[in-house]
Amino acid sequence: MADAAALAGVVVHYPGRPPLGPIDLTIAAGEIVALVGASGAGKSTILRLLAGLETASGGRVDRAAAPGRTGFVFQAATLMPWADARTNVALPLELAGVAAPEARRRAEAALSAVGLGDRLTARPRQLSGGMAMRVSLARALVTEPDLLLLDEPFAALDSVTRRRLIEDLHRLWAQRSPRPAVVFVTHDVDEAVYLAGRAVVLDATTGRVTRELVTPGTLPRPPGWRADAGYRAAVEDLAAELANSMTPFPLEEGRGRLARGETTTAGVGGGGGKAGTALDAENTSFEAGASTPLPILPPTRSKGS
């Protein structure tokens, strides 16, 4: 299978923080990949690099998608408030030079595909959050992209709406021939395992890929798959890997504690490698997923004890 996009030794520099990278990641044509990691790990940066919206400081970014064949769905619906749903969805086609009647026809078809065929003339203020995100998804799909990038588009939605939109995304992906490559950013490990065929974990400090997990089963998921033992096991596996990527030292021997007598230096407040504090393992512990070690305070003795 050919590659839809690839990052090879990519480094991105930002003022006031350590650089992200080097990042090595390959996206195969037609696959769905979920990116998970702590806030600031570089998930959105990777999407912007793949979209051509950001330039790497070093390394190489390869994109197979032709100009105009990359779709992007942001965390917010980002719709034009003065325009109706059909006009919002037709916008990328009109910007690409498609005649207005054809752009409207394709916009109507895209809205029907996401279940909004009866809301063509609705303004954004007349749409629920889930409906607005469906319009945004239709706008990203109307150009029939080869690469679809989604940056936590369902994070602000209730769980029922989120599940419906994931099913819609699977259905629309499966209907395309050839299927587009999809890269989806999420903080939700359940969502990552259910949605994607492969989950990629990023290190909290460097943004490097720490592990890639191939999820069990086939896409789209069959009914009731969330109750499958393989699904639950994959969720727990991914959750553990995500916790490891977010701690200042691995959760291995000692189950979240340093070995007795050891010391380490960890950035305080998520400093990630900057001048930190020496920690005594005998008096220090931390929770999985915490960015700052939590000191174990000695018990307070009551008077007379």
Secondary structure, 3 states (H helix, E strand, C coil): CCEEEEEEEEEECCCCCCCEEEEEEEEECCCEEEEECCCCCCHHHHHHHHHCCCCCCEEEEEECCCCCCEEEECCCCCCCCCCCHHHHHHHHHHHCCCCHHHHHHHHHHHHHHCCCCCCCCCCHHHCCHHHHHHHHHHHHHCCCCCEEEEECCCCCCCHHHHHHHHHHHHHHHHHCCCCCEEEEECCCHHHHHHHCCEEEEECCCCCCEEEEEECCCCCCCCCCHHHCHHHHHHHHHHHHHHHHHHCCCCCCCCCCCCCCCCEEEECCCCCCCCCCEEEEHHHEECCCCCCCCEECCCCCCCCCC
